[in-house]
Amino acid sequence: MFYKLLIDNDKKYPWVMRSGIMDFVEQQKENGQDVFKRTTFDIHSEETEFVGDQLVSAYSEIKAHIFTPGCGEEDCKWCNFVTRNMPVHAFTEMGEDDDDILGASLQLE
């Protein structure tokens, strides 16, 4: 749905996406053979409208700095980062998982 929205709203090309094909990169066993799965799907306007509404809502929340509140624990790195606007360098003991979470969050700004 996301790609349909991108294609349909690209003013350079008069393309309209009506269906899509997904090629999976992991092989699956089918009749004893390793095969790559391919799925074709149609796109319906009510689905596109739903995803479009989600994108508008998510963008509005990001711009308003509204994020998932988290657990609320005083020493939670995510809660301090999101709800208290503490800078990333305020975290003294960060693990690999924390780097991934905070890095993904920072890319939204």
C-alpha positions as CSV (number, residue, x, y, z in Angstrom):
1,M,0.0,0.0,0.0
2,F,2.8,2.3,0.9
3,Y,4.4,1.9,-2.6
4,K,1.1,2.5,-4.3
5,L,0.8,5.8,-2.4
6,L,4.3,6.8,-3.5
7,I,3.7,5.9,-7.1
8,D,0.2,7.4,-7.3
9,N,1.4,10.7,-5.8
10,D,4.6,11.0,-8.0
11,K,3.7,13.9,-10.3
12,K,6.6,13.1,-12.8
13,Y,4.8,9.9,-14.0
14,P,1.2,9.2,-14.7
15,W,1.4,5.7,-13.3
16,V,-1.4,4.0,-11.3
17,M,-0.5,0.9,-9.3
18,R,-3.3,-1.7,-9.3
19,S,-1.5,-4.8,-8.1
20,G,1.9,-5.8,-6.8
21,I,4.3,-8.7,-6.7
22,M,6.4,-9.7,-3.7
23,D,9.4,-11.9,-4.3
24,F,10.7,-13.5,-1.0
25,V,14.5,-13.8,-0.7
26,E,14.5,-16.9,1.5
27,Q,14.0,-20.2,-0.2
28,Q,11.2,-22.6,0.9
29,K,10.8,-26.3,0.3
30,E,8.1,-27.2,-2.1
31,N,7.7,-30.8,-3.4
32,G,11.2,-31.5,-2.1
33,Q,12.7,-28.6,-4.1
34,D,14.1,-25.3,-2.9
35,V,12.1,-22.5,-4.5
36,F,11.7,-18.8,-4.1
37,K,8.2,-17.8,-3.1
38,R,6.4,-15.1,-5.2
39,T,3.0,-13.6,-4.2
40,T,0.8,-11.4,-6.3
41,F,-1.8,-9.2,-4.7
42,D,-4.4,-6.7,-5.8
43,I,-4.7,-3.3,-4.1
44,H,-8.1,-1.9,-3.1
45,S,-8.9,1.8,-2.5
46,E,-10.2,1.2,1.1
47,E,-6.9,-0.4,2.0
48,T,-4.9,2.4,0.5
49,E,-7.1,5.0,2.3
50,F,-6.5,3.2,5.6
51,V,-2.7,3.2,5.1
52,G,-2.7,6.8,3.9
53,D,-4.6,7.8,7.1
54,Q,-2.0,5.9,9.2
55,L,0.9,7.7,7.5
56,V,-0.7,11.2,8.0
57,S,-1.4,10.3,11.7
58,A,2.1,9.0,12.3
59,Y,3.7,12.0,10.6
60,S,1.6,14.4,12.7
61,E,2.6,12.6,15.9
62,I,6.3,12.6,15.0
63,K,6.2,16.4,14.2
64,A,4.4,17.0,17.5
65,H,7.0,14.8,19.4
66,I,4.3,12.3,20.4
67,F,5.9,8.9,20.9
68,T,5.0,5.7,22.6
69,P,5.3,6.6,26.3
70,G,7.2,3.5,27.4
71,C,7.2,1.8,30.8
72,G,7.5,4.9,33.0
73,E,10.4,3.5,35.0
74,E,12.7,6.2,36.3
75,D,15.8,4.6,35.0
76,C,14.4,3.5,31.6
77,K,16.6,4.8,28.8
78,W,13.7,4.9,26.3
79,C,11.4,6.7,28.7
80,N,14.0,9.3,29.6
81,F,14.9,9.8,25.9
82,V,11.3,10.2,24.7
83,T,9.2,11.6,27.5
84,R,11.8,13.7,29.4
85,N,13.8,14.8,26.3
86,M,17.1,13.7,27.9
87,P,19.9,13.8,25.4
88,V,21.4,10.5,24.2
89,H,24.8,11.3,25.8
90,A,23.1,11.3,29.2
91,F,23.0,7.5,29.1
92,T,26.1,6.2,30.7
93,E,25.6,2.4,30.3
94,M,24.1,1.6,26.9
95,G,24.0,-1.8,25.5
96,E,23.8,-2.9,21.9
97,D,20.0,-3.1,21.9
98,D,19.8,0.5,23.3
99,D,22.0,1.8,20.5
100,D,19.6,0.3,18.0
101,I,16.5,1.7,19.6
102,L,17.9,5.2,20.1
103,G,19.6,5.2,16.7
104,A,16.3,4.4,15.0
105,S,14.5,7.1,17.1
106,L,17.1,9.8,16.2
107,Q,16.7,9.1,12.5
108,L,13.1,10.4,12.8
109,E,14.1,13.9,13.7
